[in-house]
Amino acid sequence: MTSFLRSLLVGVVLLVLGPIAAPDAHAQDVMHAEHAGEASHPIFDEGDVVAVIGNTFAVRAQRFPYIETFLSARLPQHELRFRYLGRSGDEVALRPRPMNFGSLHTHLRDVEADVIFACFGMNEAYEGLDHLEQFRRNLSAFADSLRTTAYNGDAPPEVVLVSPIAHEDLEGIAADAEAHNEGLAAYSGAMADYADQHDNAWFVDLYHPTRDLMTAPDEPALTINEIHLSAYGYWAVSPIVGEALQVGGDPLRIVLDAGPETAVGDATPVYNVVPEGPGTAFRVSRVARPLPPPPDGRTSPRSLAPIVEIRNLPRGSHVLEVEGEVVAEADSAAWARGVRVDLQRTALRSIHEQVARKNQAWFYRYRAVNGEYIYGRRKAPFGVNNFPGEFRRLEMTVESTEHRVWSDLKDLLYLRWRVRAGSSRSAVSL
């Protein structure tokens, strides 16, 4: 065995999310948001509070937080804090609340929102095209108020207008999906128009991508009732949100060089590689963290699997292991062309579950079921004394869980990769 192969057996450690130096403009675009179809200033800063407001889409995003997990995993150093303030039935001009609960603006100030995801349009589109211009006026007034208020006490927030999803046509439900979709397309267009015309406003188009997924052959249903996403639906749209905000990574391709030279060629390395032995000259160009595994035991679409390209391997069969798990086997020629490798980490499933538990604690803090005794007519004499302490304990639960999530995400920055000659019965050939 050559000394090179012996050194390969030692393995390499890839730092798959840490920039090795000041990245070039192309690398910085990974964390830029899209405004009017062009890259603008970064939408997220470290420590940002992301407030999610709107209708049932926002409420269920808290329960199935794949979007939050996706964005947090892409930006682990940012330590983003998500706070969900949505209510089923909310519209841009209609947001009823219990007595003394406090307005949406009050709660946005309480959480000191830096970024606001505003999820509207599903309910309003039922009014049809006759009410489209009224929706434009209502949206303009509401979004203007969001964009110009410094909820964090320092600067106005970045406002992300999240369009409604498409209306899915499921068997056994008699709703007129075609008519509703006509309205959803138009109302989504109104949201896009607003974002195109204003600073610190962005647009995430979920209508057209979900319409495509809903009409694709053999694609699982995205919703539970044609208009509300299932857990799988939230998993499926999370990379769509990331791509719209330039946080997703497009398409994933990991380029390694097993040759004696360290040159990377035309690709600019934006992620570091730490070799454990001589001759392990591997470099990475453009790689983003994979999704957590999909819910309900479903398999991930093959198109989401990143391509791993390993150049200059000796002839023969080679196995790729990640964290001791065999993920692919191919000959040297296939590796040089690129092999699709399923890099979904079960560790991200555990992190996603922690995020869901954090969100449940936040739900109890924000929407306690006995609100009449907290802020309503029966808050005196005991509620004003007892509940502030209870709220603080819930807030501590939220904060401590967040810190565990951030720590676990940072632990996943370092993945041990090993390429070895030979084959394995447990290898996954892609």
MARLOZA-45268 format. One record per residue (C-alpha): x, y, z negated; residue in one letter; residue number from 1. Coordinates in steps of 0.5 Angstrom, whole numbers, plus 500, padded with zeros to 3 digits. Layout:
<recs>
+-----+-----+-----+------+-------+
!   u !   v !   w ! mivo ! kolza !
+-----+-----+-----+------+-------+
!   X !   Y !   Z !    A !   NUM !
...
+-----+-----+-----+------+-------+
</recs>
This chain:
<recs>
+-----+-----+-----+------+-------+
!   u !   v !   w ! mivo ! kolza !
+-----+-----+-----+------+-------+
! 500 ! 500 ! 500 !    M !     1 !
! 503 ! 507 ! 502 !    T !     2 !
! 504 ! 512 ! 497 !    S !     3 !
! 499 ! 516 ! 500 !    F !     4 !
! 493 ! 511 ! 498 !    L !     5 !
! 496 ! 510 ! 491 !    R !     6 !
! 495 ! 517 ! 490 !    S !     7 !
! 488 ! 517 ! 493 !    L !     8 !
! 486 ! 511 ! 488 !    L !     9 !
! 488 ! 516 ! 482 !    V !    10 !
! 482 ! 521 ! 485 !    G !    11 !
! 481 ! 528 ! 485 !    V !    12 !
! 477 ! 533 ! 481 !    V !    13 !
! 472 ! 538 ! 485 !    L !    14 !
! 470 ! 544 ! 482 !    L !    15 !
! 464 ! 545 ! 486 !    V !    16 !
! 461 ! 551 ! 484 !    L !    17 !
! 467 ! 555 ! 482 !    G !    18 !
! 470 ! 561 ! 487 !    P !    19 !
! 478 ! 560 ! 487 !    I !    20 !
! 478 ! 567 ! 488 !    A !    21 !
! 475 ! 573 ! 491 !    A !    22 !
! 470 ! 570 ! 496 !    P !    23 !
! 470 ! 573 ! 503 !    D !    24 !
! 463 ! 577 ! 505 !    A !    25 !
! 461 ! 570 ! 508 !    H !    26 !
! 461 ! 567 ! 501 !    A !    27 !
! 458 ! 573 ! 498 !    Q !    28 !
! 452 ! 572 ! 502 !    D !    29 !
! 450 ! 566 ! 498 !    V !    30 !
! 448 ! 570 ! 493 !    M !    31 !
! 445 ! 575 ! 497 !    H !    32 !
! 437 ! 577 ! 497 !    A !    33 !
! 434 ! 578 ! 504 !    E !    34 !
! 431 ! 585 ! 505 !    H !    35 !
! 428 ! 586 ! 512 !    A !    36 !
! 431 ! 580 ! 515 !    G !    37 !
! 438 ! 583 ! 513 !    E !    38 !
! 443 ! 581 ! 507 !    A !    39 !
! 442 ! 587 ! 501 !    S !    40 !
! 445 ! 587 ! 494 !    H !    41 !
! 445 ! 581 ! 490 !    P !    42 !
! 438 ! 580 ! 487 !    I !    43 !
! 441 ! 577 ! 481 !    F !    44 !
! 446 ! 579 ! 476 !    D !    45 !
! 448 ! 575 ! 470 !    E !    46 !
! 443 ! 575 ! 464 !    G !    47 !
! 437 ! 577 ! 468 !    D !    48 !
! 430 ! 576 ! 466 !    V !    49 !
! 426 ! 573 ! 471 !    V !    50 !
! 419 ! 575 ! 470 !    A !    51 !
! 414 ! 570 ! 474 !    V !    52 !
! 407 ! 574 ! 475 !    I !    53 !
! 401 ! 572 ! 479 !    G !    54 !
! 396 ! 567 ! 480 !    N !    55 !
! 395 ! 559 ! 479 !    T !    56 !
! 402 ! 558 ! 483 !    F !    57 !
! 405 ! 562 ! 477 !    A !    58 !
! 402 ! 558 ! 472 !    V !    59 !
! 404 ! 551 ! 475 !    R !    60 !
! 411 ! 554 ! 476 !    A !    61 !
! 412 ! 554 ! 469 !    Q !    62 !
! 409 ! 547 ! 468 !    R !    63 !
! 413 ! 544 ! 474 !    F !    64 !
! 419 ! 548 ! 474 !    P !    65 !
! 423 ! 546 ! 480 !    Y !    66 !
! 424 ! 553 ! 483 !    I !    67 !
! 427 ! 555 ! 476 !    E !    68 !
! 431 ! 549 ! 476 !    T !    69 !
! 434 ! 550 ! 483 !    F !    70 !
! 436 ! 557 ! 482 !    L !    71 !
! 439 ! 556 ! 475 !    S !    72 !
! 443 ! 550 ! 478 !    A !    73 !
! 445 ! 555 ! 484 !    R !    74 !
! 447 ! 560 ! 479 !    L !    75 !
! 450 ! 557 ! 473 !    P !    76 !
! 454 ! 563 ! 471 !    Q !    77 !
! 448 ! 568 ! 471 !    H !    78 !
! 445 ! 565 ! 465 !    E !    79 !
! 438 ! 567 ! 468 !    L !    80 !
! 432 ! 567 ! 463 !    R !    81 !
! 425 ! 566 ! 466 !    F !    82 !
! 419 ! 568 ! 463 !    R !    83 !
! 412 ! 566 ! 466 !    Y !    84 !
! 406 ! 572 ! 465 !    L !    85 !
! 401 ! 569 ! 470 !    G !    86 !
! 394 ! 567 ! 469 !    R !    87 !
! 390 ! 563 ! 474 !    S !    88 !
! 385 ! 568 ! 478 !    G !    89 !
! 390 ! 574 ! 477 !    D !    90 !
! 390 ! 578 ! 483 !    E !    91 !
! 394 ! 585 ! 485 !    V !    92 !
! 388 ! 589 ! 483 !    A !    93 !
! 384 ! 584 ! 478 !    L !    94 !
! 388 ! 582 ! 472 !    R !    95 !
! 383 ! 581 ! 466 !    P !    96 !
! 386 ! 579 ! 459 !    R !    97 !
! 383 ! 578 ! 452 !    P !    98 !
! 382 ! 584 ! 447 !    M !    99 !
! 388 ! 587 ! 445 !    N !   100 !
! 392 ! 582 ! 449 !    F !   101 !
! 396 ! 587 ! 452 !    G !   102 !
! 397 ! 589 ! 459 !    S !   103 !
! 401 ! 586 ! 464 !    L !   104 !
! 406 ! 592 ! 464 !    H !   105 !
! 406 ! 591 ! 456 !    T !   106 !
! 409 ! 584 ! 457 !    H !   107 !
! 414 ! 586 ! 462 !    L !   108 !
! 417 ! 591 ! 458 !    R !   109 !
! 417 ! 586 ! 452 !    D !   110 !
! 421 ! 581 ! 456 !    V !   111 !
! 425 ! 587 ! 459 !    E !   112 !
! 424 ! 584 ! 466 !    A !   113 !
! 430 ! 585 ! 471 !    D !   114 !
! 427 ! 581 ! 477 !    V !   115 !
! 419 ! 580 ! 478 !    I !   116 !
! 417 ! 574 ! 482 !    F !   117 !
! 410 ! 577 ! 484 !    A !   118 !
! 405 ! 571 ! 487 !    C !   119 !
! 399 ! 573 ! 490 !    F !   120 !
! 395 ! 573 ! 496 !    G !   121 !
! 391 ! 566 ! 495 !    M !   122 !
! 385 ! 568 ! 492 !    N !   123 !
! 385 ! 575 ! 496 !    E !   124 !
! 385 ! 571 ! 502 !    A !   125 !
! 378 ! 568 ! 501 !    Y !   126 !
! 375 ! 575 ! 502 !    E !   127 !
! 377 ! 574 ! 509 !    G !   128 !
! 380 ! 579 ! 514 !    L !   129 !
! 375 ! 585 ! 513 !    D !   130 !
! 378 ! 586 ! 506 !    H !   131 !
! 385 ! 586 ! 509 !    L !   132 !
! 386 ! 593 ! 509 !    E !   133 !
! 384 ! 594 ! 502 !    Q !   134 !
! 389 ! 588 ! 500 !    F !   135 !
! 394 ! 593 ! 503 !    R !   136 !
! 392 ! 599 ! 499 !    R !   137 !
! 392 ! 595 ! 492 !    N !   138 !
! 398 ! 591 ! 494 !    L !   139 !
! 402 ! 598 ! 495 !    S !   140 !
! 399 ! 601 ! 489 !    A !   141 !
! 401 ! 595 ! 484 !    F !   142 !
! 408 ! 594 ! 487 !    A !   143 !
! 409 ! 601 ! 487 !    D !   144 !
! 408 ! 601 ! 480 !    S !   145 !
! 413 ! 595 ! 479 !    L !   146 !
! 418 ! 598 ! 483 !    R !   147 !
! 419 ! 604 ! 479 !    T !   148 !
! 418 ! 602 ! 472 !    T !   149 !
! 424 ! 601 ! 468 !    A !   150 !
! 422 ! 595 ! 464 !    Y !   151 !
! 429 ! 593 ! 461 !    N !   152 !
! 430 ! 600 ! 459 !    G !   153 !
! 435 ! 602 ! 464 !    D !   154 !
! 433 ! 601 ! 471 !    A !   155 !
! 427 ! 599 ! 475 !    P !   156 !
! 427 ! 591 ! 477 !    P !   157 !
! 428 ! 587 ! 484 !    E !   158 !
! 421 ! 585 ! 486 !    V !   159 !
! 420 ! 579 ! 490 !    V !   160 !
! 413 ! 578 ! 493 !    L !   161 !
! 412 ! 571 ! 494 !    V !   162 !
! 407 ! 569 ! 499 !    S !   163 !
! 401 ! 564 ! 498 !    P !   164 !
! 402 ! 557 ! 501 !    I !   165 !
! 398 ! 554 ! 506 !    A !   166 !
! 391 ! 551 ! 505 !    H !   167 !
! 392 ! 544 ! 506 !    E !   168 !
! 387 ! 540 ! 509 !    D !   169 !
! 386 ! 533 ! 505 !    L !   170 !
! 381 ! 528 ! 506 !    E !   171 !
! 375 ! 528 ! 502 !    G !   172 !
! 375 ! 535 ! 501 !    I !   173 !
! 370 ! 540 ! 504 !    A !   174 !
! 373 ! 546 ! 504 !    A !   175 !
! 374 ! 550 ! 511 !    D !   176 !
! 382 ! 550 ! 511 !    A !   177 !
! 382 ! 553 ! 518 !    E !   178 !
! 379 ! 559 ! 516 !    A !   179 !
! 382 ! 560 ! 510 !    H !   180 !
! 389 ! 559 ! 513 !    N !   181 !
! 387 ! 565 ! 518 !    E !   182 !
! 386 ! 569 ! 512 !    G !   183 !
! 393 ! 567 ! 508 !    L !   184 !
! 397 ! 568 ! 514 !    A !   185 !
! 394 ! 575 ! 515 !    A !   186 !
! 395 ! 577 ! 507 !    Y !   187 !
! 402 ! 574 ! 507 !    S !   188 !
! 404 ! 578 ! 513 !    G !   189 !
! 401 ! 584 ! 509 !    A !   190 !
! 406 ! 582 ! 503 !    M !   191 !
! 412 ! 582 ! 508 !    A !   192 !
! 410 ! 588 ! 511 !    D !   193 !
! 411 ! 592 ! 504 !    Y !   194 !
! 417 ! 588 ! 503 !    A !   195 !
! 420 ! 591 ! 510 !    D !   196 !
! 418 ! 598 ! 508 !    Q !   197 !
! 421 ! 599 ! 501 !    H !   198 !
! 427 ! 598 ! 497 !    D !   199 !
! 428 ! 593 ! 491 !    N !   200 !
! 423 ! 589 ! 495 !    A !   201 !
! 424 ! 582 ! 497 !    W !   202 !
! 419 ! 577 ! 501 !    F !   203 !
! 419 ! 570 ! 500 !    V !   204 !
! 415 ! 566 ! 506 !    D !   205 !
! 411 ! 560 ! 503 !    L !   206 !
! 406 ! 560 ! 508 !    Y !   207 !
! 409 ! 558 ! 514 !    H !   208 !
! 414 ! 553 ! 511 !    P !   209 !
! 408 ! 549 ! 507 !    T !   210 !
! 404 ! 549 ! 513 !    R !   211 !
! 409 ! 546 ! 517 !    D !   212 !
! 410 ! 541 ! 512 !    L !   213 !
! 403 ! 540 ! 511 !    M !   214 !
! 402 ! 538 ! 519 !    T !   215 !
! 409 ! 534 ! 519 !    A !   216 !
! 408 ! 526 ! 520 !    P !   217 !
! 409 ! 522 ! 514 !    D !   218 !
! 410 ! 528 ! 510 !    E !   219 !
! 407 ! 527 ! 503 !    P !   220 !
! 401 ! 531 ! 500 !    A !   221 !
! 404 ! 538 ! 497 !    L !   222 !
! 397 ! 539 ! 493 !    T !   223 !
! 393 ! 536 ! 488 !    I !   224 !
! 387 ! 540 ! 491 !    N !   225 !
! 389 ! 543 ! 498 !    E !   226 !
! 391 ! 550 ! 495 !    I !   227 !
! 395 ! 548 ! 488 !    H !   228 !
! 402 ! 545 ! 489 !    L !   229 !
! 403 ! 538 ! 485 !    S !   230 !
! 410 ! 537 ! 482 !    A !   231 !
! 412 ! 534 ! 489 !    Y !   232 !
! 410 ! 541 ! 492 !    G !   233 !
! 414 ! 545 ! 487 !    Y !   234 !
! 420 ! 540 ! 488 !    W !   235 !
! 419 ! 541 ! 496 !    A !   236 !
! 418 ! 549 ! 496 !    V !   237 !
! 424 ! 550 ! 491 !    S !   238 !
! 430 ! 550 ! 497 !    P !   239 !
! 425 ! 554 ! 501 !    I !   240 !
! 425 ! 560 ! 495 !    V !   241 !
! 433 ! 559 ! 494 !    G !   242 !
! 434 ! 560 ! 502 !    E !   243 !
! 429 ! 566 ! 502 !    A !   244 !
! 433 ! 569 ! 497 !    L !   245 !
! 440 ! 567 ! 500 !    Q !   246 !
! 441 ! 562 ! 494 !    V !   247 !
! 440 ! 556 ! 497 !    G !   248 !
! 446 ! 554 ! 501 !    G !   249 !
! 445 ! 552 ! 509 !    D !   250 !
! 446 ! 547 ! 511 !    P !   251 !
! 450 ! 543 ! 506 !    L !   252 !
! 457 ! 541 ! 509 !    R !   253 !
! 463 ! 539 ! 504 !    I !   254 !
! 469 ! 539 ! 508 !    V !   255 !
! 475 ! 535 ! 505 !    L !   256 !
! 482 ! 534 ! 508 !    D !   257 !
! 486 ! 527 ! 506 !    A !   258 !
! 492 ! 529 ! 510 !    G !   259 !
! 499 ! 531 ! 507 !    P !   260 !
! 498 ! 538 ! 509 !    E !   261 !
! 494 ! 543 ! 505 !    T !   262 !
! 491 ! 547 ! 511 !    A !   263 !
! 484 ! 548 ! 511 !    V !   264 !
! 483 ! 550 ! 518 !    G !   265 !
! 478 ! 555 ! 520 !    D !   266 !
! 474 ! 554 ! 514 !    A !   267 !
! 475 ! 559 ! 509 !    T !   268 !
! 475 ! 555 ! 502 !    P !   269 !
! 470 ! 558 ! 497 !    V !   270 !
! 471 ! 552 ! 492 !    Y !   271 !
! 477 ! 550 ! 488 !    N !   272 !
! 480 ! 543 ! 488 !    V !   273 !
! 484 ! 540 ! 482 !    V !   274 !
! 488 ! 534 ! 485 !    P !   275 !
! 490 ! 529 ! 479 !    E !   276 !
! 496 ! 526 ! 483 !    G !   277 !
! 501 ! 528 ! 489 !    P !   278 !
! 498 ! 528 ! 496 !    G !   279 !
! 491 ! 529 ! 494 !    T !   280 !
! 490 ! 535 ! 499 !    A !   281 !
! 483 ! 536 ! 498 !    F !   282 !
! 479 ! 542 ! 500 !    R !   283 !
! 472 ! 544 ! 500 !    V !   284 !
! 468 ! 549 ! 504 !    S !   285 !
! 461 ! 551 ! 503 !    R !   286 !
! 458 ! 546 ! 498 !    V !   287 !
! 452 ! 548 ! 493 !    A !   288 !
! 449 ! 544 ! 488 !    R !   289 !
! 444 ! 538 ! 490 !    P !   290 !
! 437 ! 538 ! 488 !    L !   291 !
! 434 ! 534 ! 482 !    P !   292 !
! 431 ! 528 ! 484 !    P !   293 !
! 424 ! 529 ! 486 !    P !   294 !
! 418 ! 527 ! 482 !    P !   295 !
! 414 ! 521 ! 482 !    D !   296 !
! 419 ! 516 ! 484 !    G !   297 !
! 419 ! 519 ! 491 !    R !   298 !
! 425 ! 519 ! 495 !    T !   299 !
! 429 ! 525 ! 498 !    S !   300 !
! 428 ! 527 ! 505 !    P !   301 !
! 435 ! 525 ! 509 !    R !   302 !
! 435 ! 532 ! 512 !    S !   303 !
! 437 ! 534 ! 505 !    L !   304 !
! 443 ! 530 ! 504 !    A !   305 !
! 449 ! 534 ! 505 !    P !   306 !
! 454 ! 532 ! 510 !    I !   307 !
! 461 ! 530 ! 507 !    V !   308 !
! 467 ! 530 ! 512 !    E !   309 !
! 473 ! 527 ! 510 !    I !   310 !
! 479 ! 528 ! 515 !    R !   311 !
! 486 ! 525 ! 516 !    N !   312 !
! 484 ! 518 ! 512 !    L !   313 !
! 488 ! 512 ! 514 !    P !   314 !
! 484 ! 507 ! 519 !    R !   315 !
! 480 ! 502 ! 516 !    G !   316 !
! 474 ! 503 ! 511 !    S !   317 !
! 473 ! 507 ! 505 !    H !   318 !
! 469 ! 508 ! 499 !    V !   319 !
! 467 ! 515 ! 496 !    L !   320 !
! 465 ! 515 ! 489 !    E !   321 !
! 462 ! 521 ! 485 !    V !   322 !
! 463 ! 520 ! 477 !    E !   323 !
! 464 ! 513 ! 478 !    G !   324 !
! 458 ! 512 ! 482 !    E !   325 !
! 459 ! 509 ! 489 !    V !   326 !
! 455 ! 514 ! 494 !    V !   327 !
! 457 ! 512 ! 501 !    A !   328 !
! 462 ! 507 ! 505 !    E !   329 !
! 464 ! 508 ! 512 !    A !   330 !
! 470 ! 507 ! 516 !    D !   331 !
! 475 ! 513 ! 517 !    S !   332 !
! 472 ! 515 ! 524 !    A !   333 !
! 465 ! 516 ! 521 !    A !   334 !
! 468 ! 520 ! 515 !    W !   335 !
! 472 ! 524 ! 520 !    A !   336 !
! 465 ! 526 ! 524 !    R !   337 !
! 461 ! 527 ! 517 !    G !   338 !
! 457 ! 522 ! 513 !    V !   339 !
! 450 ! 524 ! 510 !    R !   340 !
! 451 ! 523 ! 502 !    V !   341 !
! 446 ! 523 ! 497 !    D !   342 !
! 449 ! 527 ! 491 !    L !   343 !
! 443 ! 528 ! 487 !    Q !   344 !
! 445 ! 528 ! 480 !    R !   345 !
! 440 ! 524 ! 475 !    T !   346 !
! 443 ! 529 ! 470 !    A !   347 !
! 439 ! 535 ! 473 !    L !   348 !
! 433 ! 531 ! 472 !    R !   349 !
! 435 ! 531 ! 465 !    S !   350 !
! 436 ! 539 ! 465 !    I !   351 !
! 429 ! 540 ! 469 !    H !   352 !
! 426 ! 536 ! 463 !    E !   353 !
! 429 ! 541 ! 458 !    Q !   354 !
! 427 ! 547 ! 462 !    V !   355 !
! 420 ! 544 ! 462 !    A !   356 !
! 420 ! 544 ! 454 !    R !   357 !
! 423 ! 551 ! 454 !    K !   358 !
! 417 ! 553 ! 458 !    N !   359 !
! 412 ! 550 ! 454 !    Q !   360 !
! 415 ! 553 ! 448 !    A !   361 !
! 414 ! 560 ! 451 !    W !   362 !
! 407 ! 558 ! 453 !    F !   363 !
! 405 ! 557 ! 446 !    Y !   364 !
! 409 ! 564 ! 445 !    R !   365 !
! 405 ! 568 ! 450 !    Y !   366 !
! 399 ! 565 ! 450 !    R !   367 !
! 397 ! 562 ! 444 !    A !   368 !
! 391 ! 558 ! 443 !    V !   369 !
! 388 ! 562 ! 437 !    N !   370 !
! 389 ! 569 ! 440 !    G !   371 !
! 383 ! 571 ! 436 !    E !   372 !
! 387 ! 571 ! 430 !    Y !   373 !
! 393 ! 574 ! 433 !    I !   374 !
! 391 ! 580 ! 436 !    Y !   375 !
! 384 ! 580 ! 436 !    G !   376 !
! 378 ! 582 ! 432 !    R !   377 !
! 380 ! 576 ! 426 !    R !   378 !
! 388 ! 578 ! 426 !    K !   379 !
! 387 ! 581 ! 419 !    A !   380 !
! 388 ! 580 ! 414 !    P !   381 !
! 393 ! 574 ! 415 !    F !   382 !
! 395 ! 574 ! 422 !    G !   383 !
! 399 ! 580 ! 422 !    V !   384 !
! 403 ! 577 ! 416 !    N !   385 !
! 404 ! 570 ! 418 !    N !   386 !
! 404 ! 570 ! 426 !    F !   387 !
! 410 ! 575 ! 427 !    P !   388 !
! 414 ! 569 ! 423 !    G !   389 !
! 411 ! 564 ! 427 !    E !   390 !
! 413 ! 567 ! 434 !    F !   391 !
! 420 ! 568 ! 432 !    R !   392 !
! 421 ! 561 ! 431 !    R !   393 !
! 418 ! 560 ! 438 !    L !   394 !
! 422 ! 565 ! 441 !    E !   395 !
! 428 ! 561 ! 437 !    M !   396 !
! 426 ! 555 ! 440 !    T !   397 !
! 426 ! 558 ! 447 !    V !   398 !
! 433 ! 561 ! 446 !    E !   399 !
! 436 ! 555 ! 444 !    S !   400 !
! 434 ! 551 ! 449 !    T !   401 !
! 436 ! 556 ! 454 !    E !   402 !
! 443 ! 555 ! 451 !    H !   403 !
! 443 ! 548 ! 452 !    R !   404 !
! 441 ! 548 ! 459 !    V !   405 !
! 446 ! 553 ! 461 !    W !   406 !
! 451 ! 549 ! 457 !    S !   407 !
! 449 ! 543 ! 461 !    D !   408 !
! 449 ! 546 ! 468 !    L !   409 !
! 456 ! 549 ! 467 !    K !   410 !
! 458 ! 542 ! 465 !    D !   411 !
! 456 ! 539 ! 472 !    L !   412 !
! 461 ! 544 ! 475 !    L !   413 !
! 466 ! 539 ! 475 !    Y !   414 !
! 465 ! 533 ! 478 !    L !   415 !
! 470 ! 527 ! 479 !    R !   416 !
! 471 ! 525 ! 486 !    W !   417 !
! 475 ! 519 ! 488 !    R !   418 !
! 476 ! 516 ! 495 !    V !   419 !
! 479 ! 509 ! 496 !    R !   420 !
! 480 ! 504 ! 501 !    A !   421 !
! 476 ! 498 ! 502 !    G !   422 !
! 469 ! 496 ! 501 !    S !   423 !
! 464 ! 496 ! 495 !    S !   424 !
! 457 ! 491 ! 495 !    R !   425 !
! 454 ! 497 ! 491 !    S !   426 !
! 456 ! 502 ! 497 !    A !   427 !
! 450 ! 506 ! 500 !    V !   428 !
! 451 ! 507 ! 507 !    S !   429 !
! 448 ! 513 ! 510 !    L !   430 !
+-----+-----+-----+------+-------+
</recs>
